[in-house]
């Protein structure tokens, strides 16, 4: 574990204000370390370059993407698009398993509910928010005042710009911003490879390198029925990259916790992560059990199983960093150093001197509420989720915006209503099965006398409740949901739909638990996290990057090998290496590990047409985390050279710290995408549109 020593020395330096080393950082576009980049690489992006890559980038639900043609083609990972590909698939046309290619634009398939976002503007509201929240307010009152002002600002900005505005907290509350997005709602599937080549190697190879994954999918944005023509899009590389070349990743890293307090990390290590992993394993077991009921059942849930397995492996990797004793000792030392500096300043002591203790106390409260928080919910029922949303919208929209739950404020209500009516695949047998399992698990974890269990079951068995509620509900029909939505509070009050009735029982229990969490945990951590962040700024200045928040960031670093398994791990894999791995595992005749290293027949048929030395995947020294999936990789010219789809397993502790020796992003090489489209799939027109030829 020698690498961990280096890792934590870097973390300690970042916390005490020394200059960050190497390529660490998920940088916001307002604070890129251009001087540092220029000193090391002899070049740094200017504002025009930054604006171009920002406006070319897209946020997907749970991932990233980019515009890659003048007619609105969008590139992302297959695994980012997989759930949406599943949504337009059927028993007769399984596009996840078999792939999809639109020969003409008329064949491109509209994906219901898929929305992608372009970041158009960023506005710092920190000072305005500070003026709206009076000093020395109790945590609960400070949180309410802050939330009310944020909603007011969002509403003002949305009405002025017509864009979708989101509040963004950076540096644990040290800064507050409004990010304004252009939302694209007509998104159509253009191309997807087969699942087996997109995820070649399966779960055994996940988060490893060398990799041989063609993990990409292509969509197209439309506007007013015509292909959208973005002002900015990424031009495809004409040359590709080589070892040592500088790369940039523009994407939306989901969440990191590098600036959490020691108490928060200990809570995650000893309690929150183990509990979350246990819940994910239970969910996976339920999905696997349903998949075994029939081939069609397996098709319905395979994407969900893939997602759960990926999350389990990633979370286990995050956890490994917190279980490193030397790592935690260095984190403790860095925090001790900051607290000592705060203690020497009377003004900072008055503001933040007790903040670490307050947060530690809040984590103790959170621990006592965690099991209930994890199990009081919709128990895996899609229909109960619809029911709860309908009940809450009907109730919340009658209140003043500032009195509502944040997700139903004026700034968010329209989107919340729109989501209710979006059609989505529905399978009654699956719904009954998973709802039954969810209720069984809740009863097991909370006990038969818990108010949630009693409210949901009413003395009946989980199987009886699930069957009656699912089979008796009409909420699977989007038109029925729209009718209830249009009818408002009166329609909800008069509804006899069993899922609406269950939602009415669930709502007050859930609200009470949520209020308790906000009052005793969230408000304390928010307020005192902000105080610590401001103290850190005062002591060290703003010379670092904030934790990831699923907002647009820029990471950078060269294509580079690394040490592993007693050797050097090469920076590239090739088409030849793909077939070597296939052959070495016995080909399609050897169905080991669920056929992880088998290949689609068309790849075998076209083997002789492929260039065995052409790069397939590559690794580069960039700081990424979950959410970066689908991020474009660009070079100094701003051209697309690759597509992030993974990190190596050594990078997973990067949720808490960065290790320059072994942290690597894993990308599909842009040359591999075009070569496969041309030689394997015969999608020559699509390849030509991407490359501009």
N, C-alpha and C positions, 0 to 999 in steps of 0.2 A: 504493500500500500504506500510505497514511497511517493507516488504521484500525488497522493492526497496531501502530503506535507506542502508541496508546491502550491496545490490548489488553495489551501487555507491561508498560506502566506499572502497570496494574491488577494483573497477576500479581506484579510486583515488590513492590507494596504488600502483597499478601496474604502474601508470603513473609517480609517484614520486620515483619509484625505490625501494620501500620496498619489502620484500619477499612476493610472492603471497601466499595466504592462500588456504587451502583445496585442491580440485581436479581441480582447474581452469587451463585451458590451452589446446590448440591444438598444441602439441610440434613437432618440426621438429626432424628427427632422428639424427641429428648432435648435438642436444642441449637438450637432455632429462634431467629433473631434478632428476637424479638417487639418489643423496644424500638425497633429500627431501623425495622421495619415501621410501628409506631405513629407514630413521629416523621414519617414520610413520608406515610402514608395516613390518619392519624387513627383507625386501628383496627388491632387485631391479634388473631389467634386465641387463644381461651382453651383450657384443657385439655379441656373438654367437646367443643369443636369439633374439636380435634386427634384425640381418641379416636374421634370419629364418622367422620371421613374415613379414619383409619387402618384401622378395622375394616370399612369399606366397600370398601377397596382389595383387589385380588387380584394375585398374581403368577402369570403364565402362563409356560410354558417359553419363555424368550427374550424375554418381553415383559410387559406389564401389563394390568390390567383392573379392573373394579369391579362390585359388586352394584348393580343399579338398579331392583329391585322387591322387594316384600315376599315374593314367591314365587320368589326366587332367580334372576331374570334377571341375566345377566352381559353386560356390554358390553366389547368390545375392538375392535381394528382387524381389518379383513378380512385384512391381510397377516400379522398375528399368528396369526389362526385358520386361515390358508390351508392350511398343511400338514395340519391336523386335518380341514379340510373335504375335502382331497384324500384323506385316509385313508378317509373314508366314501363317496367317489365311486367310480364305475366307468365302464367304457366306455359303458354304457347310460345312466348318470345322472351327468353331469359337473357337479357342483354348483359347482366353481370357475368354470368358464366360464359356466354358465347361471344360477347362483344357486340358492337354496333358501329355501322358506318353509313352515313347519309350520302348517297351518290349525288343528290341534288339538294338545293336549299329547301325545296318543297318537302323533302323527306326528313328534314330536321324536326325533332320532336319537342314540343313545348313541355316544360317540366313544371307542373302545378306547385306553387308555393315557393319555388326557388327564387331568392333575391340575392343579388350581389351589390356591393357598395364601393363607390369611389370616394376617397377622402379629398374634399374640395378646399376646405379651410380649417385652420386651427386658431382658436382665440383663447388667450390666457385670461381667466376670470379670477385669479387668486386674490388680487387686491380688492375687487368689488365684493367678493365673498367675505373677506376678512372684515370689511366695514359693516356688512349685514349681520354678522355674528358678534354680539357684544362680548367683551372680555369677561372672563371669570364666570360665565354661565355654567350651570351644572351640565354634565355630559348629555343627558337626555334632551334638555332644552336647546343646547348648542346644536345637537344633531337635527332637531326639528327645524330650527331657524336656518341652518345650512341647507337642508333639503328643500325648504320652501323657496329660498332665494334661487337655488339651482333650477327648480321648475319654472320659476318666473323668467329667468334668463333664457332657458331653453325655448320657452314659448315665444318670447320676443324675437329670438334669432330665427326660429323656424318660420314665423309669420313674415319676417323681413326677407329671408333668403329663399324660402320655398324648399329648402333642403331638410334632410333628417338630421337633427342635432342630438348629440349624446354627450353626457357629462363624463369627463375622464379625470380620474385622480392619479397623480403621479407623485413619486417620492413619499409614499405612505401618507398622503395628504398635504405634503409640503407645497405642492402646486395643484391647482385645479384649472381645467381647460374645458372648452366646448369644441368638439370635433364635429364638423358639418359634412354630411355625406350626400352624394347623389345616389339614389336608390334605383336599381335596374330590376324590373319585375317581370319582364318577358325574356326568359332565358331558355334556350333550346339546345338539346343534346345533338352534337354533330358526330362525335367519334368516341369510342371506348374500346380498348383492347380486351381480350379475354382475361378474366380474373386470374387464371393460372400463370400468365406471363406478367401481369401487373404485380402479382404478389408471389413471384417465383421463390421457392424456398420456404414459403409459408411461415408459420409462427416460429419454427426452429431458427430460421435466419433473421427474424425480425430484430431490429436494433443491432445488427452486426455488419461487418464488412470483411472481405469482399462481398458485394451484392450484385445481383443480375436481375433487377426489376425494371420493367417498362411501365412504371407507375405514373401514367398520365391519362388525362381525358380532356376532350375539347368540347366546349359549348359555344353558343353564339348569342350575343345580346341583340334583341330587337327593340325598336321604338316606333310606335305608330304603324306596326305591321311590316316595317322594313328593317333590314340589318342596320344596327346602330353604327355610326361612324365617329369613333372617339377622336378627339383632338390629339391625344397622345396614345401611342401604343409602342410596344417594344419590337424593334426590328430583329430578325433572326440572324444569328452569327453566320458569317461566311467562312470563318477560319476555325472556330472552336477554341478550347483552352488547352494549355499544356501545364505540366508541373511547375509550380512557382508563380503562375499567373495570379494576379490580384482579382478577386471576385467580390461582388456585393450581393447581399440577400435582402430583398424588399418584401416584408411580409408582416404577419400579425401574430407574434408569439403570444400564447394564451395567458400563462401566469407563471411567474417565478416568485420566490419568497426569500430572496437574498438579503433584503433589508428588514426581515422580521426580527423581532427581539429573540433573545435566547429562550425566554419562556415560551414564546410561540412555537419555536422549533422543537423544544422538548415536548410540548403538547402534541404536535404533529407526529413526532417520532414514537412516543409511548402510547398514544391513544387514538388520535384522529385517523392516521393512515392505517393502522391495523384494523380499525373498525370499518373503514371504507373498503379495504381489500376483502374483508369478510363478506360485506354486502355485495360486492361485485362478483365474488365467487358464487354466492347464492343465486344471483341473477343469471350467471352463466350456466349453472346447473339446470335452472328452469328452462332456459332456451335450448340447451342440448337435449334435455328430456323431450321437449316438444319436437325438435328436429328428428328424433328417432321414431316419431309416430307415423311418418310417411315421407316419401321423396318430396312431395309438394310442401309439406311442413318444413322440411329442411331448406327448401328454396326460399320460403317466406322469412326465415329467421337467420340465415347464414350471415347476412350483413351485420345483424345485431351481434351475433357471436364473434365475428371478426373484430368489431369495435370494442367489445368487452375484453377480449383476449389482449388486444393492443393496450388498453387502459391498465389492465392488471400488470403487464410486463413493464410498462412505463412507470407506474406508481411504485412497483417493487424497486425499480432502479432509483427513483427519487429517494426512497426510504433508505437505501444503502448508504447514501451520503450522510444522513443524519445518524446512522449507527456507527460511523467512524469516530472513535474516541478522540483521536488527535484532532480531527476536524472540529469537533464540538469544543474542545479545549481552546483552540485558536479563536473560534467565534466568541467564546466567553471572554477571552483576553481582549479582543477588539472592542466588545461592548463595555468592559471595565474601563478601558482607556477613554472612551467617549464620555462615560458617566463621570469620570474623574475630572475631565475638562469642564463639563457642565457644572460640577460642584464648585469650581473655582470662580464662577461668574454668578453673582447674586441674582441678576436678572434672569439668566437661564435657569438657575436653581428654582426660582419662584414659579417659572412656567413649566419646566419639564423635570424637575428634580425627582418627583414622585411618579413620573409616568411609567417607568419600567415596572414598578411595584403594582401600579393600577392594572397594567396589562396582564401581569402574572395572576392577579386576583381574578380578572375576567376569564382567563383560560381555565381556572379552577371551576368557575361557574359553568362554563361551556362544557366541561367534562361531565358535570352532573346532568346536563340536558341532552347530551349527544345521542344517546340511544333513542330517546323519544323523538328528537329532531329527525333522525335518520329513518324512522319507521312510520311516522304520522304523515301520510300522504295518499296518493292515489293507488298505491299498491300495484303499480305496474299496469293499471287499466287506462287505455287510451280514451275510452268513453267517459270514465269518471273524470279524467282530465278535462275533457270538453265540458262536462257538467259543472265542474268547479269554476271554470273560466266564465261560463254563462251566468252562474249565480253571482259571481263577484262583479262582473261588468254591470249587471242589472242594478246591483246595490251601489257600486262606486260612482257610476255616472250621474246619480242624483245628488251627489255631494259637490261642494266647491272643489276645484282642482287641487288646492293646497292641502285638503283634508283627506285625499284619497291615498291608496297604496300607490307608490311611485310608478308601477307598471301600467296604471290606469289614469295617470294624469292627463291633462289636455294634450301635452306633447306626445303622449304614447297611446292614447285611447284609440285613435283611428287604426293604427297598426294592430293593436290587440283585437279589435273587432274583425279586421280583415282576415286574420289568421284562423278565426273560428270557421269561416265559410270555405276554406281551401279544401278541395277534394283530396283524399289520400287513400291508398290501398287499405282495405279492411278485410279481415278474415275472422269470422265469428268463432270458429273452433279455437283458433289461437288466442283470441281475447278471453274466452272462458278459461282456458288452460292457464294462461299467465296470471289472470286476475285471481284465480283460485290459489295458485302458488304464492302470490303476493300477500294475500290475506292470511294464508297459513303461516308464512314467515313472520308477519306482524304479530300474530297471536302468540307465536313461539317466543319472540323477542320481548314483547311488552307484557305478556301474561293475559289471561282471560278477563281479568277485572279492570284492565286499563280502559279508560273512557273511549278511546278511539276504537279499540277492539269491540267493546260493547255496542258502540254506535253503529259500526259497520255490520256486525254479525247479528245483533238482536236475538241472541240465543240459538241461532241456526249455525250450521257448519259452513266453512268457507266455500265448499263446493256448491252448496244449496244457494248461497247468496250470489255467488258469481254467475251461476247458470241463469237464475231468475232475472238478475239485473241486466245481464248482457242480452239475453234473448227477448226481454221485454222492452228494451230501450230502442228508440228511433234515432239516437244521436250519431249513429254511423252515417246517416244520410245528411250531407251538407245542407240540403234544402231545409230539412227539419231544424238544423241548428240555426240557419239564417232566420227562419220564422220565429223561433224563440228569441233571438237577438232583436229582431224588429219589434216584437211584442213587449220587450222591456220587463220591468219589475212585475207588472200584472201577469204577463204570460208565464214568468217563472213561478210566481206565487200559485198560479192555478194548475201548473203542470203536474201530471201524475207519472211522468217518465221515471222509472226506478233509479236511473243514474242521477237525475236532478234531485230526487229525494235523498239519495245517499250524499250528494254534494252539499245539500243543505245541512246535513248532520256533521259533515266534515268541516265545513267552512268556519264555524265559531271555534272549534277545537284548534284548527290550524292557525287562525288569527291570534288566538290567545297565546299560543306557543311562540309565534313570530314576534309578537309584542314583547314577550318576556326576553327573547333573544336580543332584540334590538335595544331594550332598556338596560339589560344587565351585561351584555357582551359587546354587541356591535357598536353602540354609542361610545362605550369606554375605549375600545380599541381604536375606533376612528379618531376620537378626540386626542387621545394620548399618543397615537401613532403620528398624528399631525404635529404635536408638540415636539416629539423626538426629532422628526424630520427637520423642523425649523431650527432646532438646536444644532443639528448636524450641519445645516447650511451655515449657521452663525460661526461654528467652530472651524469647519473645513472648507467652506465655499461650495459652489456647485460645479464640481469638476468630474462628476460621474454620471451614470445613466440610471434611470428609474427601473424598478421591477417591471416585468412584462404585465400588460393589462389588456391583451387582445386588441391593441391599437397598433397603427402602422409604425414599424421600426426599421432601421437599417443596420445590418451587421456586415462585417467585411473581414477578409483574410485570404491567403493564397491557397491554391491547390497544393496539398501537402501530404506526404506519407506520415506514419506514426509508428511507434514501437508497440508491439503486442504479440502475445504467444511466443515470446523469445526470439522474435524476428522483426523485420520491418514490414509493415502492411503497405502494399503498393497504392499509389494514388488513383489508378484507373483499373476498371475491369473492361472486358471486351466481349464482342459477339462470340469469338472463339471460346472464351472462358465460360460463357453461358452453356454452350454445348458440351464443354468438358465436364462441367458440374453435372449436367444431365446424364452424360455417359457414365461418369464415375459412380453415380447412384443407381446405375442399372437401367436407365431409360424408363420408358412407359410401362415396361413389364414388371418393374419393381415398385410396387405401390407402398413404399416405406413412408412412415410418418404421414399417412393420409395422402400420399402422392405429391408431397411438397415439391419434389424436383422433377416432376413430369412436365411435358411441354404440349401445347395445343398441336394438333396434327398439321395445321397449315405452316407452322414454324418448321416442322420436320420436312415437309414437302419443299420448302423454300431454302433449306439449309445451304445448298450449293450456290445460291444466288447472293448470299450475304458475305460481307467483307469481315473475315474473322479478326482482323487487327483493329477494326474501328472501335473507339471507346463506347462503352455501354453505360456504366455508372462511374462516378468519381467522388472522392472525399476532399473536403477543404476545411481550413481552419477558421470556421465561422461559428459565432455564438448563437445558437438557436434553441428552441424548446417547442413542445406541442402547440399547434396553432400556426407554426411556420410551414406546415405541410402545404404544398402547392405554391410556395413562394418562388417567384422568378429569381434566377441567378443571372446577374448581368456583369459585363466587363467594364473597363474604363470608358469605352465608347458608348456605353448604355445599351449594348446589344445583348440579347438573350443567349446565354451559353449553356444554361442548365435549368433544372427544376428540382428544388428541395423536396425530398420525400421521407427523409428519416434522419436520425442521428445515430452514431454508433453507441453501443451499450455503455461505453465509458463516459459518455456525455450526459447520461441521465441524472447523476447527482447535480448537474448544472441547474436544477431547480433551486438549489441552495448556494452553489459556488461554481466557479469556472476553472477548468484545468487546461491550460494552453498546451500541455504535452500530449494529451490524448483526446480532448474534445474535438469531434469532427462532425460536420454536416455531411449527409450523403445525398447525392443528386443524380437524377437521370441526365445524361449528356444530351444536349440539344441535337447533336449529330445522330444519335441513336434513334431519336423520335422520327426524324425525317427519313432516315434509312429504312426503318421498319414500315413506315407509311408507304414508301415507294416500293420496296422489294417484297414485303410480306403481304400487305393488305391491298396493294394496287390502288391506293388512294392518292394518285398522282396529282389530281387537281387540288386536294387539300394540302399536300406537301408544297405545291407551287404557291398557294395563297400564303402559307406560313413564311416561306423563304422570299417571297416577292419576285419569284422568277416567272 
